[in-house]
């Protein structure tokens, strides 16, 4: 009877710990690698991080992260991206505060209380070597390191109120207008999947190719 009682208590403790984990944090699973080959195109390629497969239908919440070869941009399935694609995606991203992939072992869903964890539209200014150019882009916390915040007035970067919060964490790559070289920052991000209920940690480990033709290698692990 004593053995049975101890077994029962053990099971209850395991159950409680599992319930606690799913309420707001999780432990990462095995590390996976994804190589996004360049398409020499400005179109995005959409991926499901649970399966590691490319998703053909962007108008669904089955994709979690999207990559653009021409711009180097990375989108999540949430915010203005989800609205524009009519995907009903509940995704997002935040910077984990670390460049050590293995040290990031859990996530905190409270981070997503910040509305700018999802994709947003902003005016940004960037210098490709021939002077600053202002344009309207869809960005999130993984945006390029050397975007200029601007003045926040109409026609200048950050016209949307509070857009600077999108850039609160270091971005995943930088472009050198002098050498035209690209370097990744190795920042680790927590990505919320398009379904709104699953999460991954993600790190871009390399980015190669010309400014209009980029291939990236991504390391990630699902929680």
C-alpha positions as CSV (number, residue, x, y, z in Angstrom):
1,X,0.0,0.0,0.0
2,X,2.9,2.4,0.8
3,X,4.5,1.7,-2.5
4,X,1.2,2.3,-4.3
5,X,0.8,5.6,-2.5
6,X,4.3,6.8,-3.3
7,X,3.8,5.9,-7.0
8,X,0.5,7.8,-7.0
9,X,2.2,10.9,-5.4
10,X,5.0,10.7,-8.0
11,X,2.5,10.6,-10.9
12,X,0.7,13.6,-9.4
13,X,4.0,15.6,-9.2
14,X,4.8,14.7,-12.8
15,X,1.4,15.8,-13.9
16,X,1.6,19.1,-12.0
17,X,5.0,19.9,-13.5
18,X,3.7,19.2,-17.0
19,X,0.7,21.5,-16.4
20,X,2.9,24.2,-15.1
21,X,5.2,24.0,-18.1
22,X,2.5,24.3,-20.6
23,X,1.0,27.4,-18.9
24,X,3.9,29.7,-19.7
25,X,7.2,28.0,-20.3
26,X,8.7,25.0,-22.0
27,X,11.9,23.0,-22.3
28,X,13.4,22.9,-25.8
29,X,13.6,19.7,-27.8
30,X,16.4,18.5,-30.1
31,X,18.1,21.1,-32.3
32,X,17.3,21.1,-36.0
33,X,18.8,22.8,-39.0
34,X,17.0,24.5,-41.9
35,X,18.8,25.8,-45.1
36,X,16.7,28.3,-47.0
37,X,18.1,28.3,-50.5
38,X,18.1,31.6,-52.4
39,X,15.4,32.0,-55.0
40,X,16.9,35.1,-56.7
41,X,13.4,36.5,-56.2
42,X,11.6,39.0,-54.0
43,X,9.0,36.5,-53.1
44,X,8.8,34.9,-49.6
45,X,9.1,31.2,-48.8
46,X,7.0,30.0,-45.9
47,X,8.0,27.3,-43.4
48,X,6.3,25.3,-40.6
49,X,8.8,24.9,-37.8
50,X,7.0,21.9,-36.3
51,X,7.6,19.8,-39.4
52,X,10.5,21.7,-41.0
53,X,8.6,21.7,-44.3
54,X,7.9,24.5,-46.7
55,X,4.3,25.6,-46.8
56,X,2.7,26.5,-50.2
57,X,-0.4,28.2,-48.8
58,X,0.5,31.5,-47.2
59,X,-3.1,32.3,-46.4
60,X,-3.2,29.9,-43.5
61,X,-1.8,29.7,-39.9
62,X,0.1,26.5,-40.8
63,X,3.3,28.5,-41.5
64,X,5.4,30.0,-38.8
65,X,8.3,32.0,-40.4
66,X,8.9,33.3,-43.9
67,X,12.2,34.3,-45.6
68,X,12.9,36.7,-48.5
69,X,16.0,36.1,-50.6
70,X,16.2,39.5,-52.2
71,X,15.8,41.7,-49.0
72,X,17.0,39.3,-46.4
73,X,13.7,39.9,-44.5
74,X,12.1,37.5,-42.1
75,X,8.4,37.6,-41.4
76,X,6.3,35.9,-38.7
77,X,2.7,34.8,-39.1
78,X,1.2,37.6,-37.1
79,X,0.3,41.3,-37.0
80,X,0.2,43.1,-40.3
81,X,1.6,40.1,-42.2
82,X,-1.2,37.9,-41.0
83,X,-3.7,40.6,-41.9
84,X,-2.4,41.2,-45.4
85,X,-2.3,37.4,-46.2
86,X,-5.6,36.7,-44.5
87,X,-3.9,33.8,-42.7
88,X,-5.5,34.3,-39.2
89,X,-1.9,33.7,-37.9
90,X,-1.2,34.4,-34.2
91,X,2.6,34.3,-34.5
92,X,5.2,36.7,-33.3
93,X,8.8,36.9,-32.1
94,X,10.9,38.4,-29.3
95,X,14.7,38.6,-28.7
96,X,15.8,36.2,-26.0
97,X,18.7,38.4,-24.9
98,X,21.3,35.8,-25.7
99,X,23.6,34.7,-28.5
100,X,24.2,31.4,-26.9
101,X,21.7,29.0,-28.5
102,X,22.1,26.2,-26.0
103,X,21.7,28.5,-22.9
104,X,18.1,29.5,-24.0
105,X,16.1,26.6,-22.6
106,X,12.7,28.1,-22.0
107,X,10.3,30.8,-23.2
108,X,8.1,33.3,-21.5
109,X,4.7,33.9,-23.1
110,X,4.3,37.2,-21.2
111,X,6.8,38.6,-23.7
112,X,4.1,38.5,-26.3
113,X,1.9,41.0,-24.3
114,X,3.9,43.7,-26.2
115,X,1.9,44.4,-29.4
116,X,5.1,45.0,-31.3
117,X,6.2,41.4,-30.9
118,X,4.2,40.9,-34.1
119,X,5.0,42.2,-37.5
120,X,4.3,45.9,-38.1
121,X,4.5,48.4,-40.9
122,X,7.2,51.1,-40.5
123,X,9.1,53.7,-42.5
124,X,12.8,52.9,-42.3
125,X,15.9,54.5,-43.7
126,X,18.9,52.4,-44.8
127,X,22.1,53.3,-46.6
128,X,23.2,50.9,-49.3
129,X,26.3,52.9,-50.1
130,X,24.8,55.6,-52.3
131,X,23.0,57.5,-49.5
132,X,20.1,56.9,-47.2
133,X,16.9,55.6,-48.8
134,X,13.5,55.7,-47.0
135,X,11.0,53.0,-47.7
136,X,7.9,51.3,-46.1
137,X,8.6,47.8,-44.9
138,X,7.0,45.1,-42.8
139,X,9.4,44.4,-39.9
140,X,9.7,42.7,-36.6
141,X,12.3,42.2,-33.9
142,X,14.6,40.3,-36.3
143,X,15.0,43.2,-38.6
144,X,18.3,44.5,-40.0
145,X,20.8,46.0,-37.6
146,X,21.6,49.2,-39.4
147,X,18.1,50.6,-40.0
148,X,17.8,54.2,-39.0
149,X,15.1,55.1,-36.5
150,X,14.5,58.6,-38.1
151,X,12.5,61.4,-36.6
152,X,9.1,59.7,-36.5
153,X,7.4,62.4,-38.7
154,X,5.3,61.6,-41.8
155,X,7.5,60.3,-44.6
156,X,10.4,59.5,-42.2
157,X,11.2,56.3,-40.4
158,X,8.8,55.1,-37.6
159,X,5.7,57.1,-38.6
160,X,3.6,54.6,-36.6
161,X,3.4,55.5,-33.0
162,X,5.7,53.3,-30.8
163,X,7.2,51.4,-33.7
164,X,10.6,51.8,-32.1
165,X,9.6,49.0,-29.7
166,X,9.9,46.6,-32.6
167,X,13.6,47.1,-32.6
168,X,14.2,46.7,-28.9
169,X,16.5,43.7,-29.4
170,X,19.5,43.3,-31.7
171,X,18.6,42.2,-35.2
172,X,19.9,39.1,-37.0
173,X,22.2,40.6,-39.6
174,X,24.1,43.7,-40.7
175,X,25.1,45.0,-44.1
176,X,28.4,46.9,-44.7
177,X,27.8,49.5,-47.5
178,X,31.5,49.9,-48.0
179,X,32.5,46.2,-48.6
180,X,28.9,45.1,-49.4
181,X,29.5,42.3,-46.9
182,X,26.8,40.7,-44.8
183,X,27.3,39.4,-41.3
184,X,24.9,37.6,-38.9
185,X,24.7,38.6,-35.3
186,X,23.9,35.1,-33.9
187,X,21.1,36.6,-31.8
188,X,18.6,33.9,-30.5
189,X,14.9,34.7,-30.9
190,X,11.8,33.0,-29.6
191,X,9.2,32.5,-32.3
192,X,5.6,31.9,-31.7
193,X,4.1,29.7,-34.3
194,X,1.2,30.7,-36.6
195,X,-1.2,28.6,-34.6
196,X,-0.5,30.7,-31.5
197,X,0.1,27.8,-29.3
198,X,3.6,26.4,-30.2
199,X,7.0,28.0,-29.8
200,X,10.6,27.6,-31.1
201,X,14.0,29.2,-30.4
202,X,15.7,30.3,-33.6
203,X,19.2,31.5,-34.6
204,X,20.4,32.4,-38.1
205,X,23.9,31.0,-38.2
206,X,25.0,32.1,-41.7
207,X,23.8,34.2,-44.6
208,X,25.7,34.1,-47.9
209,X,25.3,35.4,-51.4
210,X,24.9,38.8,-53.0
211,X,22.6,41.5,-51.7
212,X,19.8,40.3,-54.0
213,X,20.4,36.5,-53.8
214,X,20.8,35.2,-50.2
215,X,21.0,31.7,-48.7
216,X,20.5,31.3,-45.0
217,X,21.1,28.5,-42.5
218,X,18.8,28.5,-39.5
219,X,19.3,26.6,-36.3
220,X,16.1,26.0,-34.2
221,X,14.5,23.9,-31.6
222,X,10.9,23.5,-30.7
223,X,9.5,23.7,-27.2
